[in-house]
Amino acid sequence: MPIVRARRLISSVYTEVLSTGVPQSTTNTKEASDLLFLQIFLPIGKSALIVNIYNAPVGSIRAGKAAKALTTLPEVYFPQAMILAGDLNLLHNRWQPSLHRSPTPSAEPFINWLDLQGLVLISNIDCPIHERGNVLDLSFASSPLALAGAKTSIASHLDAILDHQLLITTVPWDQRYKETAQKLRFDTLDHTFFLSLLASNLTGTKSSAATEEDLDALTEKLTSAIQGAYRGSAKRTMIQDCKKALYNYRLGLCSKTDFR
């Protein structure tokens, strides 16, 4: 099942559709109906092109035409950030090493085009999702997205009345907040003792509250129990330099007192 078809409703919420067909250089409207170009823009300023394709299998109407039409488009239509996914119906050992029959004749030219565009397979190798056992639905990503961790997997949690399983593609856009590096510190907590003290401190504590006052009291008890468990299980660690500094500090205080 092509990725864009599977998630088109979801995608429309946060994407801007620039084209619902192939670029103007492809004039065959029948081939255009088997290709979908979708440009997405993210708030962080990044964008990507998603190309969804249905390439008819050998022996059917327009067999291999969509894949051929895609490979004849000018390179200017394909940006650095791109995902190509769909029902390609191309048998080949590159994505199905267990294949025991001749590859689809149009598969080799299509692979040459993939290599020229720098598109990398991101779906699982030799993992059929068709009920008849062949690897027909494929996903590719441009090298930058593949290096960033883009991957496609079977969405077993999604149900569909189809002869194909659904695929889902994840692109880890780097938009998470990066925490500042923390200073190293000693591991001073005895975890086993902490849990034991916490369990003891919480003995008899109710797990529910009927009123707002009960909720405040419960919160206070929980906070007190955690703080008490931490104080009781934290190891008191003081290195030699700290001891010396503390000694000198106290000595200075004593000297000042003596002179008053």
C-alpha positions as CSV (number, residue, x, y, z in Angstrom):
1,M,0.0,0.0,0.0
2,P,1.6,3.3,-1.0
3,I,2.6,5.5,1.9
4,V,1.0,8.7,0.7
5,R,-2.3,6.9,-0.1
6,A,-2.2,5.4,3.4
7,R,-1.7,8.7,5.1
8,R,-3.1,11.3,2.7
9,L,-5.7,12.6,5.1
10,I,-3.1,12.9,7.9
11,S,-0.6,14.6,5.6
12,S,-3.1,17.2,4.4
13,V,-3.3,18.6,7.9
14,Y,0.3,19.8,8.0
15,T,1.4,19.9,4.3
16,E,0.8,22.2,1.4
17,V,0.0,20.4,-1.8
18,L,1.8,22.1,-4.7
19,S,0.8,19.5,-7.3
20,T,-1.5,16.5,-7.3
21,G,0.0,15.1,-10.4
22,V,3.3,15.0,-12.3
23,P,5.0,18.1,-13.7
24,Q,3.9,19.6,-16.9
25,S,6.7,17.9,-18.9
26,T,4.7,14.7,-18.7
27,T,1.8,15.0,-21.1
28,N,0.2,11.6,-20.8
29,T,-2.7,12.0,-18.4
30,K,-3.1,8.3,-17.9
31,E,0.5,8.0,-16.6
32,A,-0.1,11.2,-14.6
33,S,-2.9,9.5,-12.7
34,D,-0.4,6.9,-11.4
35,L,1.9,9.6,-9.9
36,L,1.4,12.0,-7.1
37,F,3.8,14.8,-6.2
38,L,3.4,16.2,-2.7
39,Q,5.6,19.0,-1.3
40,I,5.7,19.4,2.5
41,F,7.0,22.3,4.5
42,L,7.9,22.3,8.2
43,P,7.9,25.2,10.7
44,I,11.6,24.7,11.2
45,G,12.2,25.8,7.6
46,K,12.8,22.4,6.0
47,S,10.9,20.9,3.1
48,A,10.8,17.6,1.3
49,L,9.2,16.1,-1.8
50,I,7.1,13.0,-1.5
51,V,6.4,11.1,-4.7
52,N,3.8,8.4,-4.6
53,I,3.7,6.0,-7.5
54,Y,1.6,3.1,-8.8
55,N,3.5,1.2,-11.4
56,A,1.2,-1.3,-13.2
57,P,2.6,-4.9,-13.3
58,V,3.5,-6.8,-16.3
59,G,0.5,-8.0,-18.3
60,S,-1.8,-5.2,-17.2
61,I,-2.8,-1.9,-18.8
62,R,0.1,0.7,-18.8
63,A,2.5,-1.9,-17.5
64,G,5.7,-0.2,-16.3
65,K,4.6,3.2,-17.8
66,A,4.6,5.1,-14.5
67,A,8.1,4.1,-13.6
68,K,9.3,5.0,-17.1
69,A,7.6,8.4,-17.0
70,L,9.2,9.1,-13.6
71,T,12.7,8.3,-14.9
72,T,12.3,10.6,-17.9
73,L,11.6,13.7,-15.8
74,P,14.3,16.4,-15.6
75,E,16.5,16.2,-12.5
76,V,15.4,19.7,-11.5
77,Y,12.1,18.2,-10.3
78,F,13.9,16.2,-7.6
79,P,15.3,18.1,-4.7
80,Q,17.9,16.9,-2.2
81,A,15.2,15.9,0.4
82,M,12.9,13.4,-1.3
83,I,11.0,10.2,-0.6
84,L,9.7,7.9,-3.3
85,A,7.2,5.3,-2.2
86,G,4.5,3.1,-3.7
87,D,3.4,-0.1,-5.4
88,L,6.2,-0.4,-7.9
89,N,5.6,-4.0,-9.0
90,L,9.3,-4.4,-9.9
91,L,10.9,-7.7,-9.0
92,H,14.6,-7.6,-8.5
93,N,17.3,-9.2,-6.3
94,R,18.4,-5.8,-4.9
95,W,15.3,-5.7,-2.6
96,Q,14.4,-9.3,-2.8
97,P,17.5,-11.5,-2.6
98,S,15.4,-14.6,-2.3
99,L,13.9,-14.1,-5.8
100,H,14.1,-17.3,-7.8
101,R,12.8,-15.9,-11.1
102,S,13.9,-13.4,-13.7
103,P,13.7,-9.8,-12.6
104,T,11.1,-7.5,-14.2
105,P,12.7,-6.2,-17.5
106,S,12.1,-2.6,-16.5
107,A,13.6,-3.0,-13.0
108,E,17.2,-2.6,-14.1
109,P,16.7,0.8,-15.9
110,F,14.8,2.0,-12.8
111,I,17.6,1.0,-10.5
112,N,20.1,2.9,-12.7
113,W,17.8,5.9,-12.3
114,L,17.6,5.5,-8.5
115,D,21.4,5.4,-8.3
116,L,21.7,8.5,-10.5
117,Q,19.3,10.3,-8.2
118,G,21.0,9.1,-5.0
119,L,17.9,7.4,-3.7
120,V,18.4,4.7,-1.1
121,L,16.1,1.8,-0.2
122,I,14.7,2.5,3.3
123,S,12.1,-0.3,3.4
124,N,13.0,-3.8,4.7
125,I,15.0,-6.0,2.3
126,D,13.3,-9.3,1.3
127,C,10.3,-8.5,3.4
128,P,7.1,-9.2,1.3
129,I,4.0,-7.3,2.2
130,H,1.8,-8.8,-0.5
131,E,-0.3,-11.8,0.3
132,R,1.4,-13.7,-2.6
133,G,4.8,-13.2,-1.1
134,N,6.7,-10.8,-3.4
135,V,8.3,-7.5,-2.5
136,L,6.3,-5.1,-4.6
137,D,5.8,-2.0,-2.3
138,L,9.0,-0.1,-1.9
139,S,10.2,3.1,-0.3
140,F,13.3,5.1,-1.2
141,A,14.8,8.3,0.3
142,S,17.4,10.7,-0.8
143,S,20.8,10.2,0.8
144,P,20.5,13.1,3.4
145,L,17.2,11.7,4.7
146,A,18.5,8.2,4.7
147,L,21.6,9.2,6.7
148,A,19.4,11.1,9.1
149,G,17.6,7.8,9.9
150,A,14.5,7.8,7.6
151,K,13.1,4.3,7.5
152,T,10.0,2.4,6.4
153,S,8.4,-0.5,8.2
154,I,5.2,-2.5,8.2
155,A,2.4,-0.7,10.0
156,S,0.9,-3.8,11.6
157,H,-1.3,-1.7,13.9
158,L,-3.1,-0.2,10.9
159,D,-5.9,-2.4,9.4
160,A,-6.9,-2.2,5.8
161,I,-9.0,-4.5,3.5
162,L,-6.3,-4.9,1.0
163,D,-4.1,-7.6,-0.5
164,H,-1.1,-5.5,0.7
165,Q,0.0,-4.6,4.2
166,L,0.4,-1.0,5.0
167,L,3.7,0.7,5.2
168,I,4.7,3.7,7.4
169,T,7.7,5.9,6.8
170,T,9.3,7.9,9.6
171,V,11.6,10.8,9.0
172,P,13.4,12.1,12.1
173,W,13.4,15.8,11.4
174,D,15.8,17.4,13.8
175,Q,13.4,19.7,15.6
176,R,13.7,18.5,19.2
177,Y,15.1,20.8,21.8
178,K,18.7,20.0,22.5
179,E,19.5,19.9,26.2
180,T,22.7,21.6,27.3
181,A,25.5,19.4,28.3
182,Q,25.3,18.6,32.1
183,K,28.3,18.6,34.3
184,L,29.5,15.2,35.5
185,R,28.5,14.3,39.0
186,F,29.1,11.4,41.4
187,D,26.4,8.7,41.5
188,T,25.7,9.1,45.2
189,L,22.3,7.3,45.3
190,D,21.8,3.8,46.6
191,H,19.0,2.9,44.3
192,T,18.0,-0.3,46.1
193,F,17.9,1.4,49.5
194,F,16.0,4.3,48.0
195,L,13.2,2.1,46.7
196,S,13.1,0.3,50.0
197,L,12.8,3.5,52.0
198,L,10.2,4.9,49.6
199,A,8.1,1.8,49.9
200,S,8.3,2.1,53.7
201,N,7.5,5.8,53.7
202,L,4.4,5.2,51.5
203,T,3.0,2.4,53.7
204,G,-0.5,3.2,54.6
205,T,-0.8,6.1,52.1
206,K,-4.0,6.1,50.2
207,S,-3.8,6.0,46.4
208,S,-6.8,8.2,45.8
209,A,-8.4,11.4,47.0
210,A,-12.0,12.3,47.2
211,T,-11.7,16.1,47.7
212,E,-9.3,18.8,46.8
213,E,-8.0,18.9,50.4
214,D,-7.4,15.2,50.3
215,L,-5.5,15.6,47.0
216,D,-3.3,18.4,48.5
217,A,-2.6,16.2,51.6
218,L,-1.7,13.2,49.4
219,T,0.6,15.3,47.3
220,E,2.4,16.6,50.4
221,K,2.8,13.0,51.7
222,L,4.2,11.8,48.4
223,T,6.7,14.7,48.2
224,S,7.7,14.1,51.8
225,A,8.1,10.4,51.2
226,I,10.3,10.9,48.2
227,Q,12.5,13.5,49.9
228,G,12.9,11.4,52.9
229,A,13.9,8.3,50.9
230,Y,16.4,10.4,48.9
231,R,18.0,11.9,52.1
232,G,18.2,8.4,53.7
233,S,19.7,6.7,50.6
234,A,22.1,9.3,49.3
235,K,25.7,8.6,50.1
236,R,27.6,11.5,51.7
237,T,30.6,11.9,49.5
238,M,33.3,14.5,50.2
239,I,36.7,14.3,48.4
240,Q,39.9,15.3,50.1
241,D,40.0,18.8,48.5
242,C,36.5,19.6,49.7
243,K,37.3,18.5,53.2
244,K,40.4,20.7,53.2
245,A,38.4,23.7,51.9
246,L,35.7,23.2,54.5
247,Y,38.4,22.9,57.3
248,N,40.0,26.1,56.2
249,Y,36.7,27.9,55.9
250,R,35.7,26.8,59.4
251,L,39.1,27.7,60.7
252,G,38.7,31.2,59.3
253,L,35.4,31.6,61.0
254,C,36.9,30.6,64.3
255,S,39.7,33.0,63.9
256,K,37.3,35.9,63.3
257,T,35.3,35.0,66.4
258,D,38.4,34.9,68.5
259,F,39.4,38.4,67.6
260,R,36.0,39.9,68.4
